[in-house]
Every structure is written in C-alpha cells, then in structure tokens.
C-alpha cells in the first residue's frame, strides 16, 4: 500500500460510523414521545432533542461548511436552548439530511484533500482532523442518547451480538 492509499479506508469507515450512529439515534427516538425527546434529566443535562439538533449543527459546520466549503449558518447556543421544541420528526430529518450530505462529502475526499488546511470554529485544522472530530463527537453524543433512552424506556438497545459483532450492519467487515 502506498502512503496515499489511506484515504479510501478512512473515509469508508468514517461514513459507515456516521451512518451506524444515525441509525442508533433513529432506533432511540422511535421509542420516545415528544415530551421524552425534550426531557432533561436535570439542570446540567441536555435533552435528546437538544443533542440531535446540536449534532446537526456540528456536522453542518465542520463537514458541510468547513470541509465541503458549502454555505452553512449555525447558531450553536440555540442548539442547547431549553425553550427549543422543534417537532421530533423535524429535528431528526435535519440530522438525517446533514449526515447524508456530510457522508457524501467525506466519501469524495482524496488523500490530498484530507490534508488540506481549513479554519473551522476558529480552529486551524486539516480536513482529516475535521472528519475525526465529527465522527468522535457524533459517537460521543450517540452514546449519551442511547444511555438516556435506556433510562427512559428500560430498553435493550445493544447494537452488538454476544460475540461482539455488529447486528444488522451494511459493513460487517468494519469494526
């Protein structure tokens, strides 16, 4: 493998991970009422709804706007606003759209493009760093959404079988 051959495996995995996380969020939100979607565990916690809106803003700013250089406006403080009550279907649709757009951008990146500099949210990074940031950030909040849904619904939301293999995955060869 040549040093420049890293792009395709990396972008394939990043896209698969974003899609897996989105599907896990869909599984969770399908179990929740509108009130549960916007419920906060306490004054220091965000609701699942706020996390969904926040993920859409983050992926939009970092990948769609930052890496993809497409116009994107974000009001980050509003993503955590306690009075925000978009309909659950609208918030999830926004996240779905942004995730799919970001996956298309990431999938099209070459090794050279992954190493191009960007300034995103006042950080000077290369596109590769932005992709890693978004995948890690998306995974972190997906875990919070799964955990809070388990608390609210006492539901088994495991994505893995007893052997630690992903269940119902379109990329069974990727961890």
Protein Blocks (a to p, Z undefined) as FASTA:
>chain_A
ZZklmmmmmmmmmmmmmmmmmmmmmmmmmmpcfklmmpcfblkbccfklmmmmmmmmmmm
mmmmmmnopacdddfklmmomklccdfklmmmmmmmmmmmmmmmmmmpcfklmmpccdee
hiacdfklmmmmmmmmmmmmmmmmmmmmmmmnopafbfbdfkopaehiablmbZZ
